[in-house]
Amino acid sequence: MAPTPRRVRQLLSWFATAAVWCSVLTAAVVVGVHSAFRVIEPASAVALGSIGAAGAGLLMWRAAGRIAPGRRVTYQLLAAGIQTIAATLAAACWLPGGSATVVAGIGLSAATVIWSLALLRLPDNGWDPQAVQRRLVDGAFVGLCFLFAAWLLLARPLFQQFRGHLADGDLAIVIPAMMGIVMLGVGFTTTFRIQRWRRRHALAYMAVFAVHLTGMATFAAWQWDRPDVRILWWSFAWVATCAAILGVTYLARTQKPAPVDKPNYPGVHYTVMGGAAGLAAAAVLYNGANTGPLPLDAALLALAAAGTLAARLVLTYFDVRRVTGEAAARQRKLSAIVGVASDTVLVLDPDLTVTWHPEDSAWRPATDSGSCVGARFLELVHMDDRRAAEEDLRTLLDGISHTRQVSLNIRVRDSARRWRHTETVVTDLRGKPQVRGLVARMEDVGARRSLETELARMAYTDPLTGLANRRALLQSLEDGVSAAEHETALLLLDLDGFKNVNDTRGHDFGDELLVEVSRRIKELLRPTDVGARLGGDEFAILLRASWSEAVATAKALVARLGEPYDFHDESTVFTTGSVGIATAAEGFGDPEILLRNADLALRAAKQAGKNRHATYDADFDRKVRRKNELTQELRGAIRRDELRLVFQPVFSTADRSIVGAEALMRWHHPRLGHVSPGEFIPAATESGLTQDLAVWTVNRAAEQLATWAAAGIKAWISVNVSVKELHTHLFATEVNTALIAAGVPARRLVLEVTEHDFSHQMNTLVAQLSALRGAGVRIALDDFGSGYSSLGQLERLPVDIIKIDRDLIAKDDGGVGPLAAVTVALGRILGMEVIAEGVETDTQLNAMIAAEAPLVQGYLLAKPMEPDDLTRWLADDPKAQRPALPAQSAPAAVVEPEAAPDGGAASGDTPNDVPKSEKS
């Protein structure tokens, strides 16, 4: 398996640590052996110091392992420098004299290089080549200047006084000492260049320099044969400084990030460099005045310092080139961005004079003379926008604007002498030394304004007719009803039979018709009126007019729409329109209420026969609300057990006995109270609930028949159904299921169908009635004589019973109609049972008896009653215990509804046994 870089670093660390401790332990053994033979060895103190330094370096290495990865390498380098000195000085204790000196010099020099690298890396926690180069060159220059002055004025005379000339062993001391001074200069100058961690950096380089100084002093005292006590004290100082740098490492582990960078002091940095150069120059002058020419070694140091200064100049040259290139690149990038954008930028001085404009911008503002820079900014602005712009800019200049920024919607002339709509943001940057003025960013929004205008037109206009749409109408309504000085009226228009035009001629032809209708509407509009198409064939007209003027406009509109429509294919279409009228006074100032009132008026016009106009009627509004409320509440009436059945008896004229009963539905709502069938039956018909009500009625009737059968009562019950239920195949199944579940014979149930319902889908109706009749259920024709059925249809229908409509029996004066006896005779001829309903007077009853009508029903004999009351009556009547009808002619009892406008009906009261005023 290939070793990873981390594994390689660990192995190298272990090898280096092993080498250090091998050298240290070897030195300890050698020194100990020599001491055992009572040979005085000054290296004993050096060996002890090496052991302490190696231990401190090892602890520092381990402590650095818990520092953040970015800073860890720096402190590991510091630990490596300590171990390098410890290893080389320990090696010098057991190697021969010449080799020991070379090894010690190399180790001390290597440690200095390692520490210098650590100090250069410490500010950035990483290697930034440019920053490292500048720090190294600056620090080397300062360090060499200090070294030059110190060597020339102090160290060199003292060295010549005590040592004479440099020997080979002295180089191992002098060279690392010189490198240490250069390292001190690197740390000193770096501290002034960084913007954070200055104290940490200063503490680190002072601790490093202290370790280097004490290590060098220990080695020099040993090599220059100083007393053993002095060597021992320098060894203790060496170990103490190693412990100090170990403390720096532990502090770095708990160091928190600097929240804010400290200010940079470039003046102090260059002062230090200038001071170092001045010190070196003073040393040259002093030496020249007192000693003479520079010695070779001092001249070499001066040349090294001059070389570092030249290197600094070279770096400065490349830095200037790099910064200039980057600035040029940023300028080119800015120009490219500005050139492709719709924005342009102007810089203004405090007098609002243009001082700068990008050369590569997409467009350039210009005055009449074509200039931009040097012109007054307000000269670029359209005359109509100039005053407002000047006020806003004055507010910005006076410092009133807290945001130091203003936005201007102004028109600005460009170099092509066109006025551009702009959104200009002017920012006050007078406090910025780089600008010292106002910056105006001008965005050309002409295309966007045009698009917004077009979108607004599309959002408020019907695309087919060009009239306003619903949104525009509502906006106009809000404006109209809120203006108290104007009278507002709303007309809603709906074409009569427009769906037939679409179905027969196609939608394209229908669109042409709508366009022609909109043209006729526009002809009637005044400048203050608003015409709109709400959708489909529904239009609206908002009038600034009184009620009488609105009615006159509606009449003219109905008449104009009723005229024939001629089309390009030489075809002619006739259609009409219905108009609803509502005024703001009726809408209470609310646009939504006004629109609703007009819609209710339109509905009233439709129900009144179409091709007319109608005004809003509060009574009609209440009826519609009542009907809608009934429709909503009726949907849960069965589930809430709010419905019940009452029964009106049917009597035999032969013996006045009860032979059957008609089931009539009643609804009691906990909040609405008793609701008349005349109200809820039409609501059920329109909402499609008659199927559920009919099935519920059949089930309740079957349960009542089962109760009577258990009591020995043989009477039958009739239930009224509409053609809609009979056209549903599931209804016959529901009827049979109810009868089987109750366990009653099918002949005890009679289904009544109103006569005028028979005109719809005759073949299907005959088939359904035949299927029910085949199952044993009896069929009755209700309200006979009030519809349009022919005698041929009557013979074709599978009907068992005829119920004569009360209008044929009763006159308004209480008399008997002349057709009653004829109808009874007709039923007898056709072999059908006849029930005369609506008998209310003795005269009518006697007439039916004289006409030999077998069965009668009406308020004269009995009103609708509760099931328990009728059951007691039947139980007390012994005649009710026998079969009520012959097997082939059992009459049917009916839950009678009011006939719906379309001919449908549902369970409810029939008018055959109640006065005209109580039909429901």
Disulfide bonds with the S-S distance in Angstrom:
none
